[in-house]
Amino acid sequence: MQLSEQLIYCTTKIINIIDETKIATGTGFFMNFNENLEKGTCQPVIITNKHVVKDAKKIIFSVCKADQNNNPLDQQRFTITLDEFNIIDHPDNGVDLCAIPIASLDSYSQEYKVRLYRGKLGTDLIINEDEVKDCSAMEDIIMIGYPNGLEDSYNNKPIIRKGITSTHLKFDYNGKKEFLIDMACFPGSSGSPIFFCNESSYTQGNTTFFGSRCKLLGLLYGGPQHTSTGSVVFENIPTNPKAIIQIPNNLGIVVKAVRIKELEDFMKDMS
C-alpha cells in the first residue's frame, strides 16, 4: 500500500448515542499506547476529543473486516456497539483529548469469528521537537475524518482533505499546545488526525528530500465560526447541527500531538 492508503485504515466514525433522541458524530483514530515490541504488548485505544463522546450512553464504531491472509475486505465492515466502556480523559481539563481503550476487540473477533483489519498508529509517528524546528511557517497537511458524518459507506472509507498550517508548528498558538490550520472543518471532523503525508518528496527550508514522510501533528477539536449576526466565536467543532446559523471560516484549531504522548504517559502510570 502507498502511505496515504495505509492511513485511511486508521480512522473510524464515532457515533455517540446520548439518549433516545440525541445522536452526535465525530472522528476517532486507532493508536497503540505503551507498545513493547519485545514482549509483544501494548494498550490499543481510539483517540478522539472529549466533546465527541461527552454524555455518551453508547458508543458505536466500525472496523474493516479482513480475509484469512489478513488483507482488508474493503466492502465489509464489522460494527461494534459499546454499552460499557472506559473513557480516559487527558488530565488537563483544558485539553480536549481522550482515549477509549479497545482491548476488547480481540474478544469480539473470537466471539463472532471474524478477522478485523485496522490501521494501528504508534506514538513513534508523532512529530518530535527537532522535526518541528525544521518546519517552515507554512506546511502542506492532510486531515482524515468524517465531515458532516460523510464517508464512502460502500468501501468503508473516510474523507481526506488537504490544507496548510496557518500558524508555525514551533509556536504554541495563544500560549496553548495548539496550532491553526487553513482547511474547511465541519461538524463530524472533530477528532480527525492531522498529518504530514509525502509519498515521493518533500521540502524543508531550501532542501528537497526524496522519499516518504509521515508524521502525526495532532487532532482537530475546534475552530472560529461566524454567527448569523456577523460576530466571530471560537468553539468546538459541533458534533451535530445547531439552530443558530454558524458559518465556518475555513480555519481549525488542532491539539498538538505532544498532548497524545502526555495521555499515553498518564495511562501508563494508571496501569
N, C-alpha and C positions, 0 to 999 in steps of 0.2 A: 504494500500500500504506500501511496505517497503520504507525506507528512500531514497534509490537511485532511486527507481521508481518514487517517488514524484518529484525528482529533474529534471527528463528528460522532465517534462511538463513545465519547467521554461524557456527554451530557444527557440529561433526561428532563422531560417536562414534569414539574411537580404540580399536582392538583391537591389543594388544601380544602378539605371538607370542614367548614366551620360549624355549620348546622344544616338543617334540612333545606333551608332556602338560600344559604350563602356559600358560594364556592369561589376560591381565588386560585390563580395560576401563577407560576413563576418558573425559574430555571434552576437546576442544580447540576453539579458535575461530580463524577466519581474520583476519589483520591485514595491512595494508600498512605495512612499515617504510620509513623514509627516502624518503618519496614526494616526487618533484619534478614538480609539475604542468606546469611549462614544458617540461621535457624528456620528460614522459610516462613517467618511470621510477620504480621502487620495488623493494623487496625483499619479495615475498609470503611469508608464514610462517604456520604453525599455532602458536599459543601454548598451552602446557599446563604441567603440573607435571613436574619431573624424575622423580618416582617413578612417574608414569604410564607412562613409556617406558623405565624402568630395565631393563637387561639385554635389551633388545629385539633379536631376530634379524630379525623382520619387523614392519612397521607397516602396518595396514590401516585405511583410512578411506574415506568416500564423499562424493560431491558430487552435488547435484541437476542433472539434465540441463536443457537449455534448447532452445526451438524456434528457428526461423530468425529470429524477431524478438527473440530474447534474453529471452523470457518463460519463467519456470520451468515445467518439466513435473513437477509435484509427485509424481506416482506413478512417476516414473522416476529411478533413481539410477545413477551411474557409480562403481563400486568400484575403488579403487586400492590395490595392494599394493606397498609399498616394500621391496625386498630390499637396496637400497643407499640410505643416507640419511645426512644430517649433522644431528646434534643440537647446537645451540649453547646451552650452559648459561649461566645468569646467573653472572657472575664471582664472586659471593659464594657460597661453599659453603653458607651458612646460609639461602639464599633458594631455595625450591622452585619454580623457574620456569625454563622453557627455550623455545626456538623451533626449529621444524623448517622449514627453507627448502623451498619448494614451487614454485620457478620452473619445474620440470619439468612442471607441469600443462599448459602450452601444448603441449609435445611429445606428451603423452597425447592431447590434443584432436585434434592433427593426425594422429597415428598411427591412432587409432580413428575419426576423422571424426565427432566428437561435440562438441556445444556444451555448455559447463558454466555453471551459474548458482550462484555462491557470493556470499554477503554479504562485503563487504570493509570491516572496521572500520579507520579511520585513527587514528593516535595523537592527532589533534586532538580525539578523542572522550573522551580521558582527563581526568578532573576536575582542575582546577588549584587552586593554593593559595588564591586569592581565593574560588573557589566553595566550597572546603572550609570556609573561615571563616564563610560564610553558612549552613552546615548547622546543623540542630538536633541534639540528642543522640540523638533517635530519628527515623529517616527510613524511609519505605517503600521497599523494594527488590525487585528480581526476580532470579532466578537461572535460567539456561537451560542444560540439560545432559541427562545420561542416567543418572539414579539407578538403581542395580542393573542398568545396561545397558538400561533400558526406553526405548522410543521408539514413536512412531506409525510403524511399519515400512511400512504401506501408503502413507502420504503422505510418508515420509522426513522426519519432523519430530521435534525434541527435545521435552522436557517443560519447561514453565515453572512455576516455583514462586515464591511471594511470601512476604516476611517483613519484618523490620525490622532496623535496625542495633542491636546490643546494646552497643557502645561508640562513643563520639563519634569521627567521622572525623578530627577535628583532633588527636586523641591517637594516639600510637603505642602500641598495646597491648603491655604488658610491655616497653616500650622498643624494640620492633621495628616496622618499617614494615608493620604489620598491624592489622586490626580484627576484632571479633567480630560475627557475625550470628545472629539468632534465626530459625532455619529448620532443618527436618529435612534432614540431609546424610548420604546413604547411599553405599555403595560404587558407583563409577561416576560420582559427582558431582565427583570431583577434576578440577580444570582448568576448571570451569564459570565463565563470566564473570558478574559481579555488576553490575547496572545500576541507576541511576535511570531510570525509563521512565514519563513522564507525558504522556498524549496530549491532554489538554484544559486542565488547570490544575494548579498545584502551589503549595504554601505554603512560604515561607522566613521564619522568625520569625513576625511578626504580619502579614506581607504575602502576599496571594494574587496569583499571576501567572497570566494566561490565555495559553495557548499550550502547545506541546510542550516537553519537556525530556528529553534522553537523554545520560547520562554514564556512562562506564565507570569503576567504582570499584575493581575488582581481580578476582582469581580465587580460588576456593576451593581450599584444599590440605589442611586437616585439621580436627580437632575433638576435644573431650573425649568419651570413651566410658566407660560404666560396665561393669566386668567382672562376671562371674558371682559373684565374691566380694564385690562391692559397692564396690570401690575405683574411683577415677576416674583415668584416664590420658589425656594429650593425645598424639595421634599423627596421622599422615597418614590421610586418608580411604582405606581399603583399596581396592585395585583388584580384589580377588577375595575370596570368603568365607574366614573363618578358623575353625579348630576351636574356639578359645576363644570362649565366648559373650560378645559385646560389644553393649551397648545404647546407641545414640546418645542424647544428652540434648538434642537439638534445638538445638545450637549449632555454629557453624562458624567456622573461622579463615580469614581472607582476606588474601592478599598484596596490598598496596596497588598500584594501577595505576601509581604513580610508578616502581615497580620495572620495569615493562614499558618505560618510557622509558629507564631505565638500560640495559636489554638492547638496545634499539634503538641507543643511542649506542655500545655495545660492538661491535655488529655493523658499524656504520658505520666504526669505527676499524679493523676487521679487513679491510674491503674496499679 
